[in-house]
Amino acid sequence: MRLARALKEKTHDVRLRDKLISEGKIKKEEVDKLLKELPDESANVRYTGEAPTQQN
């Protein structure tokens, strides 16, 4: 079942997730459930400085 696990993990990738939803391969409800199940890691945030600003 390695392939099934690998495919399930692909739904974490935002670029692929949106594509899979639009193709009907996964449901938005599945993604919402997955996101709600993620642990809160905000206590582990480490700031390294100010992010550089983008110039257009």
N, CA, C and O atoms as a Maestro MAE file, in Angstrom:
{
 s_m_m2io_version
 :::
 2.0.0
}

f_m_ct {
 s_m_title
 :::
 protein
 m_atom[224] {
  # First column is atom index #
  i_m_mmod_type
  r_m_x_coord
  r_m_y_coord
  r_m_z_coord
  i_m_residue_number
  s_m_chain_name
  s_m_pdb_residue_name
  s_m_pdb_atom_name
  i_m_atomic_number
  :::
  1 25 0.806 -1.202 0.000 1 A "MET " " N  " 7
  2 3 0.000 0.000 0.000 1 A "MET " " CA " 6
  3 2 0.850 1.267 0.000 1 A "MET " " C  " 6
  4 15 0.365 2.332 0.383 1 A "MET " " O  " 8
  5 25 2.059 1.174 -0.407 2 A "ARG " " N  " 7
  6 3 2.919 2.351 -0.441 2 A "ARG " " CA " 6
  7 2 2.398 3.397 -1.416 2 A "ARG " " C  " 6
  8 15 2.445 4.595 -1.138 2 A "ARG " " O  " 8
  9 25 1.901 2.936 -2.559 3 A "LEU " " N  " 7
  10 3 1.396 3.864 -3.563 3 A "LEU " " CA " 6
  11 2 0.180 4.621 -3.033 3 A "LEU " " C  " 6
  12 15 0.069 5.832 -3.223 3 A "LEU " " O  " 8
  13 25 -0.722 3.916 -2.375 4 A "ALA " " N  " 7
  14 3 -1.915 4.562 -1.831 4 A "ALA " " CA " 6
  15 2 -1.524 5.616 -0.795 4 A "ALA " " C  " 6
  16 15 -2.112 6.696 -0.753 4 A "ALA " " O  " 8
  17 25 -0.548 5.306 0.026 5 A "ARG " " N  " 7
  18 3 -0.089 6.268 1.035 5 A "ARG " " CA " 6
  19 2 0.547 7.484 0.369 5 A "ARG " " C  " 6
  20 15 0.305 8.622 0.772 5 A "ARG " " O  " 8
  21 25 1.354 7.237 -0.644 6 A "ALA " " N  " 7
  22 3 2.012 8.344 -1.351 6 A "ALA " " CA " 6
  23 2 0.979 9.246 -2.012 6 A "ALA " " C  " 6
  24 15 1.105 10.470 -1.967 6 A "ALA " " O  " 8
  25 25 -0.031 8.658 -2.618 7 A "LEU " " N  " 7
  26 3 -1.072 9.453 -3.266 7 A "LEU " " CA " 6
  27 2 -1.869 10.261 -2.247 7 A "LEU " " C  " 6
  28 15 -2.253 11.400 -2.513 7 A "LEU " " O  " 8
  29 25 -2.114 9.670 -1.084 8 A "LYS " " N  " 7
  30 3 -2.850 10.389 -0.042 8 A "LYS " " CA " 6
  31 2 -2.042 11.589 0.442 8 A "LYS " " C  " 6
  32 15 -2.604 12.653 0.701 8 A "LYS " " O  " 8
  33 25 -0.734 11.425 0.562 9 A "GLU " " N  " 7
  34 3 0.116 12.519 1.008 9 A "GLU " " CA " 6
  35 2 0.178 13.641 -0.025 9 A "GLU " " C  " 6
  36 15 0.451 14.787 0.332 9 A "GLU " " O  " 8
  37 25 -0.066 13.342 -1.274 10 A "LYS " " N  " 7
  38 3 -0.054 14.369 -2.323 10 A "LYS " " CA " 6
  39 2 -1.160 15.400 -2.109 10 A "LYS " " C  " 6
  40 15 -1.059 16.527 -2.595 10 A "LYS " " O  " 8
  41 25 -2.208 15.024 -1.389 11 A "THR " " N  " 7
  42 3 -3.300 15.968 -1.159 11 A "THR " " CA " 6
  43 2 -2.885 17.090 -0.222 11 A "THR " " C  " 6
  44 15 -3.616 18.069 -0.075 11 A "THR " " O  " 8
  45 25 -1.717 16.967 0.421 12 A "HIS " " N  " 7
  46 3 -1.212 18.030 1.278 12 A "HIS " " CA " 6
  47 2 -0.588 19.160 0.454 12 A "HIS " " C  " 6
  48 15 -0.460 20.284 0.940 12 A "HIS " " O  " 8
  49 25 -0.214 18.873 -0.747 13 A "ASP " " N  " 7
  50 3 0.434 19.862 -1.621 13 A "ASP " " CA " 6
  51 2 -0.647 20.758 -2.227 13 A "ASP " " C  " 6
  52 15 -1.525 20.283 -2.946 13 A "ASP " " O  " 8
  53 25 -0.575 22.050 -1.933 14 A "VAL " " N  " 7
  54 3 -1.608 22.993 -2.378 14 A "VAL " " CA " 6
  55 2 -1.774 22.962 -3.892 14 A "VAL " " C  " 6
  56 15 -2.896 22.999 -4.397 14 A "VAL " " O  " 8
  57 25 -0.659 22.894 -4.617 15 A "ARG " " N  " 7
  58 3 -0.737 22.913 -6.088 15 A "ARG " " CA " 6
  59 2 -1.503 21.707 -6.610 15 A "ARG " " C  " 6
  60 15 -2.335 21.842 -7.508 15 A "ARG " " O  " 8
  61 25 -1.234 20.544 -6.063 16 A "LEU " " N  " 7
  62 3 -1.917 19.334 -6.513 16 A "LEU " " CA " 6
  63 2 -3.327 19.233 -5.944 16 A "LEU " " C  " 6
  64 15 -4.240 18.739 -6.606 16 A "LEU " " O  " 8
  65 25 -3.496 19.702 -4.715 17 A "ARG " " N  " 7
  66 3 -4.796 19.617 -4.059 17 A "ARG " " CA " 6
  67 2 -5.870 20.304 -4.889 17 A "ARG " " C  " 6
  68 15 -6.933 19.730 -5.123 17 A "ARG " " O  " 8
  69 25 -5.605 21.524 -5.333 18 A "ASP " " N  " 7
  70 3 -6.592 22.261 -6.121 18 A "ASP " " CA " 6
  71 2 -6.888 21.558 -7.439 18 A "ASP " " C  " 6
  72 15 -8.031 21.537 -7.895 18 A "ASP " " O  " 8
  73 25 -5.869 20.989 -8.040 19 A "LYS " " N  " 7
  74 3 -6.053 20.265 -9.294 19 A "LYS " " CA " 6
  75 2 -6.901 19.015 -9.083 19 A "LYS " " C  " 6
  76 15 -7.800 18.728 -9.874 19 A "LYS " " O  " 8
  77 25 -6.614 18.275 -8.017 20 A "LEU " " N  " 7
  78 3 -7.366 17.056 -7.729 20 A "LEU " " CA " 6
  79 2 -8.823 17.358 -7.414 20 A "LEU " " C  " 6
  80 15 -9.714 16.595 -7.785 20 A "LEU " " O  " 8
  81 25 -9.066 18.477 -6.726 21 A "ILE " " N  " 7
  82 3 -10.448 18.876 -6.440 21 A "ILE " " CA " 6
  83 2 -11.179 19.207 -7.735 21 A "ILE " " C  " 6
  84 15 -12.311 18.768 -7.940 21 A "ILE " " O  " 8
  85 25 -10.537 19.978 -8.610 22 A "SER " " N  " 7
  86 3 -11.195 20.368 -9.857 22 A "SER " " CA " 6
  87 2 -11.443 19.178 -10.774 22 A "SER " " C  " 6
  88 15 -12.384 19.188 -11.568 22 A "SER " " O  " 8
  89 25 -10.600 18.149 -10.669 23 A "GLU " " N  " 7
  90 3 -10.785 16.940 -11.479 23 A "GLU " " CA " 6
  91 2 -11.766 15.956 -10.841 23 A "GLU " " C  " 6
  92 15 -12.115 14.941 -11.443 23 A "GLU " " O  " 8
  93 25 -12.207 16.264 -9.620 24 A "GLY " " N  " 7
  94 3 -13.159 15.395 -8.935 24 A "GLY " " CA " 6
  95 2 -12.523 14.162 -8.311 24 A "GLY " " C  " 6
  96 15 -13.231 13.223 -7.946 24 A "GLY " " O  " 8
  97 25 -11.209 14.148 -8.184 25 A "LYS " " N  " 7
  98 3 -10.518 12.984 -7.616 25 A "LYS " " CA " 6
  99 2 -10.558 12.993 -6.097 25 A "LYS " " C  " 6
  100 15 -10.469 11.939 -5.467 25 A "LYS " " O  " 8
  101 25 -10.689 14.161 -5.509 26 A "ILE " " N  " 7
  102 3 -10.917 14.295 -4.077 26 A "ILE " " CA " 6
  103 2 -11.985 15.355 -3.870 26 A "ILE " " C  " 6
  104 15 -12.226 16.196 -4.736 26 A "ILE " " O  " 8
  105 25 -12.614 15.300 -2.718 27 A "LYS " " N  " 7
  106 3 -13.664 16.273 -2.410 27 A "LYS " " CA " 6
  107 2 -13.127 17.352 -1.493 27 A "LYS " " C  " 6
  108 15 -12.235 17.107 -0.682 27 A "LYS " " O  " 8
  109 25 -13.677 18.546 -1.628 28 A "LYS " " N  " 7
  110 3 -13.277 19.669 -0.778 28 A "LYS " " CA " 6
  111 2 -13.511 19.341 0.685 28 A "LYS " " C  " 6
  112 15 -12.741 19.763 1.548 28 A "LYS " " O  " 8
  113 25 -14.564 18.593 0.972 29 A "GLU " " N  " 7
  114 3 -14.863 18.204 2.351 29 A "GLU " " CA " 6
  115 2 -13.739 17.358 2.935 29 A "GLU " " C  " 6
  116 15 -13.427 17.473 4.120 29 A "GLU " " O  " 8
  117 25 -13.124 16.501 2.102 30 A "GLU " " N  " 7
  118 3 -12.003 15.681 2.564 30 A "GLU " " CA " 6
  119 2 -10.823 16.567 2.947 30 A "GLU " " C  " 6
  120 15 -10.163 16.331 3.958 30 A "GLU " " O  " 8
  121 25 -10.566 17.573 2.143 31 A "VAL " " N  " 7
  122 3 -9.461 18.488 2.405 31 A "VAL " " CA " 6
  123 2 -9.736 19.287 3.671 31 A "VAL " " C  " 6
  124 15 -8.844 19.461 4.502 31 A "VAL " " O  " 8
  125 25 -10.960 19.772 3.821 32 A "ASP " " N  " 7
  126 3 -11.318 20.527 5.021 32 A "ASP " " CA " 6
  127 2 -11.135 19.678 6.275 32 A "ASP " " C  " 6
  128 15 -10.638 20.162 7.291 32 A "ASP " " O  " 8
  129 25 -11.538 18.414 6.201 33 A "LYS " " N  " 7
  130 3 -11.387 17.503 7.337 33 A "LYS " " CA " 6
  131 2 -9.905 17.305 7.657 33 A "LYS " " C  " 6
  132 15 -9.511 17.318 8.824 33 A "LYS " " O  " 8
  133 25 -9.100 17.125 6.636 34 A "LEU " " N  " 7
  134 3 -7.664 16.934 6.820 34 A "LEU " " CA " 6
  135 2 -7.036 18.153 7.491 34 A "LEU " " C  " 6
  136 15 -6.219 18.013 8.402 34 A "LEU " " O  " 8
  137 25 -7.414 19.336 7.044 35 A "LEU " " N  " 7
  138 3 -6.860 20.561 7.609 35 A "LEU " " CA " 6
  139 2 -7.260 20.745 9.070 35 A "LEU " " C  " 6
  140 15 -6.468 21.232 9.877 35 A "LEU " " O  " 8
  141 25 -8.481 20.357 9.408 36 A "LYS " " N  " 7
  142 3 -8.945 20.479 10.790 36 A "LYS " " CA " 6
  143 2 -8.224 19.500 11.711 36 A "LYS " " C  " 6
  144 15 -8.093 19.757 12.907 36 A "LYS " " O  " 8
  145 25 -7.756 18.380 11.162 37 A "GLU " " N  " 7
  146 3 -7.079 17.364 11.964 37 A "GLU " " CA " 6
  147 2 -5.607 17.681 12.208 37 A "GLU " " C  " 6
  148 15 -4.967 17.035 13.039 37 A "GLU " " O  " 8
  149 25 -5.064 18.663 11.497 38 A "LEU " " N  " 7
  150 3 -3.660 19.005 11.682 38 A "LEU " " CA " 6
  151 2 -3.438 19.593 13.074 38 A "LEU " " C  " 6
  152 15 -4.258 20.377 13.553 38 A "LEU " " O  " 8
  153 25 -2.347 19.226 13.720 39 A "PRO " " N  " 7
  154 3 -2.079 19.784 15.048 39 A "PRO " " CA " 6
  155 2 -1.660 21.251 14.965 39 A "PRO " " C  " 6
  156 15 -1.126 21.697 13.949 39 A "PRO " " O  " 8
  157 25 -1.903 21.982 16.026 40 A "ASP " " N  " 7
  158 3 -1.511 23.390 16.094 40 A "ASP " " CA " 6
  159 2 -0.031 23.463 16.454 40 A "ASP " " C  " 6
  160 15 0.356 23.104 17.566 40 A "ASP " " O  " 8
  161 25 0.782 23.918 15.539 41 A "GLU " " N  " 7
  162 3 2.224 24.004 15.748 41 A "GLU " " CA " 6
  163 2 2.688 25.446 15.950 41 A "GLU " " C  " 6
  164 15 3.880 25.737 15.851 41 A "GLU " " O  " 8
  165 25 1.751 26.342 16.232 42 A "SER " " N  " 7
  166 3 2.107 27.757 16.356 42 A "SER " " CA " 6
  167 2 3.076 28.013 17.509 42 A "SER " " C  " 6
  168 15 3.810 29.001 17.479 42 A "SER " " O  " 8
  169 25 3.094 27.156 18.513 43 A "ALA " " N  " 7
  170 3 4.019 27.329 19.634 43 A "ALA " " CA " 6
  171 2 5.459 27.025 19.229 43 A "ALA " " C  " 6
  172 15 6.396 27.394 19.937 43 A "ALA " " O  " 8
  173 25 5.637 26.351 18.089 44 A "ASN " " N  " 7
  174 3 6.968 25.966 17.637 44 A "ASN " " CA " 6
  175 2 7.555 26.911 16.600 44 A "ASN " " C  " 6
  176 15 8.600 26.623 16.017 44 A "ASN " " O  " 8
  177 25 6.892 28.037 16.367 45 A "VAL " " N  " 7
  178 3 7.353 28.988 15.359 45 A "VAL " " CA " 6
  179 2 8.639 29.657 15.828 45 A "VAL " " C  " 6
  180 15 8.763 30.057 16.986 45 A "VAL " " O  " 8
  181 25 9.583 29.768 14.917 46 A "ARG " " N  " 7
  182 3 10.828 30.461 15.219 46 A "ARG " " CA " 6
  183 2 11.019 31.552 14.168 46 A "ARG " " C  " 6
  184 15 11.121 31.268 12.975 46 A "ARG " " O  " 8
  185 25 11.063 32.781 14.618 47 A "TYR " " N  " 7
  186 3 11.239 33.905 13.710 47 A "TYR " " CA " 6
  187 2 12.728 34.144 13.503 47 A "TYR " " C  " 6
  188 15 13.508 34.146 14.455 47 A "TYR " " O  " 8
  189 25 13.108 34.344 12.256 48 A "THR " " N  " 7
  190 3 14.516 34.538 11.936 48 A "THR " " CA " 6
  191 2 14.818 35.951 11.461 48 A "THR " " C  " 6
  192 15 15.968 36.262 11.150 48 A "THR " " O  " 8
  193 25 13.846 36.781 11.401 49 A "GLY " " N  " 7
  194 3 14.040 38.149 10.957 49 A "GLY " " CA " 6
  195 2 12.907 38.571 10.059 49 A "GLY " " C  " 6
  196 15 11.957 37.820 9.839 49 A "GLY " " O  " 8
  197 25 13.008 39.757 9.550 50 A "GLU " " N  " 7
  198 3 11.972 40.285 8.696 50 A "GLU " " CA " 6
  199 2 12.073 39.686 7.305 50 A "GLU " " C  " 6
  200 15 13.169 39.516 6.771 50 A "GLU " " O  " 8
  201 25 10.955 39.374 6.733 51 A "ALA " " N  " 7
  202 3 10.936 38.845 5.371 51 A "ALA " " CA " 6
  203 2 11.265 39.967 4.396 51 A "ALA " " C  " 6
  204 15 10.819 41.099 4.587 51 A "ALA " " O  " 8
  205 25 12.037 39.672 3.356 52 A "PRO " " N  " 7
  206 3 12.349 40.723 2.382 52 A "PRO " " CA " 6
  207 2 11.109 41.137 1.606 52 A "PRO " " C  " 6
  208 15 10.246 40.304 1.329 52 A "PRO " " O  " 8
  209 25 11.013 42.383 1.261 53 A "THR " " N  " 7
  210 3 9.881 42.861 0.487 53 A "THR " " CA " 6
  211 2 10.154 42.617 -0.994 53 A "THR " " C  " 6
  212 15 11.293 42.683 -1.457 53 A "THR " " O  " 8
  213 25 9.096 42.340 -1.705 54 A "GLN " " N  " 7
  214 3 9.228 42.115 -3.156 54 A "GLN " " CA " 6
  215 2 9.059 43.434 -3.885 54 A "GLN " " C  " 6
  216 15 8.171 44.226 -3.572 54 A "GLN " " O  " 8
  217 25 9.913 43.655 -4.849 55 A "GLN " " N  " 7
  218 3 9.814 44.849 -5.668 55 A "GLN " " CA " 6
  219 2 9.398 44.437 -7.059 55 A "GLN " " C  " 6
  220 15 10.001 43.548 -7.660 55 A "GLN " " O  " 8
  221 25 8.374 45.078 -7.569 56 A "ASN " " N  " 7
  222 3 7.882 44.757 -8.915 56 A "ASN " " CA " 6
  223 2 8.409 45.709 -9.925 56 A "ASN " " C  " 6
  224 15 8.096 45.587 -11.110 56 A "ASN " " O  " 8
  :::
 }
 m_bond[223] {
  # First column is bond index #
  i_m_from
  i_m_to
  i_m_order
  :::
  1 1 2 1
  2 2 3 1
  3 3 4 2
  4 3 5 1
  5 5 6 1
  6 6 7 1
  7 7 8 2
  8 7 9 1
  9 9 10 1
  10 10 11 1
  11 11 12 2
  12 11 13 1
  13 13 14 1
  14 14 15 1
  15 15 16 2
  16 15 17 1
  17 17 18 1
  18 18 19 1
  19 19 20 2
  20 19 21 1
  21 21 22 1
  22 22 23 1
  23 23 24 2
  24 23 25 1
  25 25 26 1
  26 26 27 1
  27 27 28 2
  28 27 29 1
  29 29 30 1
  30 30 31 1
  31 31 32 2
  32 31 33 1
  33 33 34 1
  34 34 35 1
  35 35 36 2
  36 35 37 1
  37 37 38 1
  38 38 39 1
  39 39 40 2
  40 39 41 1
  41 41 42 1
  42 42 43 1
  43 43 44 2
  44 43 45 1
  45 45 46 1
  46 46 47 1
  47 47 48 2
  48 47 49 1
  49 49 50 1
  50 50 51 1
  51 51 52 2
  52 51 53 1
  53 53 54 1
  54 54 55 1
  55 55 56 2
  56 55 57 1
  57 57 58 1
  58 58 59 1
  59 59 60 2
  60 59 61 1
  61 61 62 1
  62 62 63 1
  63 63 64 2
  64 63 65 1
  65 65 66 1
  66 66 67 1
  67 67 68 2
  68 67 69 1
  69 69 70 1
  70 70 71 1
  71 71 72 2
  72 71 73 1
  73 73 74 1
  74 74 75 1
  75 75 76 2
  76 75 77 1
  77 77 78 1
  78 78 79 1
  79 79 80 2
  80 79 81 1
  81 81 82 1
  82 82 83 1
  83 83 84 2
  84 83 85 1
  85 85 86 1
  86 86 87 1
  87 87 88 2
  88 87 89 1
  89 89 90 1
  90 90 91 1
  91 91 92 2
  92 91 93 1
  93 93 94 1
  94 94 95 1
  95 95 96 2
  96 95 97 1
  97 97 98 1
  98 98 99 1
  99 99 100 2
  100 99 101 1
  101 101 102 1
  102 102 103 1
  103 103 104 2
  104 103 105 1
  105 105 106 1
  106 106 107 1
  107 107 108 2
  108 107 109 1
  109 109 110 1
  110 110 111 1
  111 111 112 2
  112 111 113 1
  113 113 114 1
  114 114 115 1
  115 115 116 2
  116 115 117 1
  117 117 118 1
  118 118 119 1
  119 119 120 2
  120 119 121 1
  121 121 122 1
  122 122 123 1
  123 123 124 2
  124 123 125 1
  125 125 126 1
  126 126 127 1
  127 127 128 2
  128 127 129 1
  129 129 130 1
  130 130 131 1
  131 131 132 2
  132 131 133 1
  133 133 134 1
  134 134 135 1
  135 135 136 2
  136 135 137 1
  137 137 138 1
  138 138 139 1
  139 139 140 2
  140 139 141 1
  141 141 142 1
  142 142 143 1
  143 143 144 2
  144 143 145 1
  145 145 146 1
  146 146 147 1
  147 147 148 2
  148 147 149 1
  149 149 150 1
  150 150 151 1
  151 151 152 2
  152 151 153 1
  153 153 154 1
  154 154 155 1
  155 155 156 2
  156 155 157 1
  157 157 158 1
  158 158 159 1
  159 159 160 2
  160 159 161 1
  161 161 162 1
  162 162 163 1
  163 163 164 2
  164 163 165 1
  165 165 166 1
  166 166 167 1
  167 167 168 2
  168 167 169 1
  169 169 170 1
  170 170 171 1
  171 171 172 2
  172 171 173 1
  173 173 174 1
  174 174 175 1
  175 175 176 2
  176 175 177 1
  177 177 178 1
  178 178 179 1
  179 179 180 2
  180 179 181 1
  181 181 182 1
  182 182 183 1
  183 183 184 2
  184 183 185 1
  185 185 186 1
  186 186 187 1
  187 187 188 2
  188 187 189 1
  189 189 190 1
  190 190 191 1
  191 191 192 2
  192 191 193 1
  193 193 194 1
  194 194 195 1
  195 195 196 2
  196 195 197 1
  197 197 198 1
  198 198 199 1
  199 199 200 2
  200 199 201 1
  201 201 202 1
  202 202 203 1
  203 203 204 2
  204 203 205 1
  205 205 206 1
  206 206 207 1
  207 207 208 2
  208 207 209 1
  209 209 210 1
  210 210 211 1
  211 211 212 2
  212 211 213 1
  213 213 214 1
  214 214 215 1
  215 215 216 2
  216 215 217 1
  217 217 218 1
  218 218 219 1
  219 219 220 2
  220 219 221 1
  221 221 222 1
  222 222 223 1
  223 223 224 2
  :::
 }
}
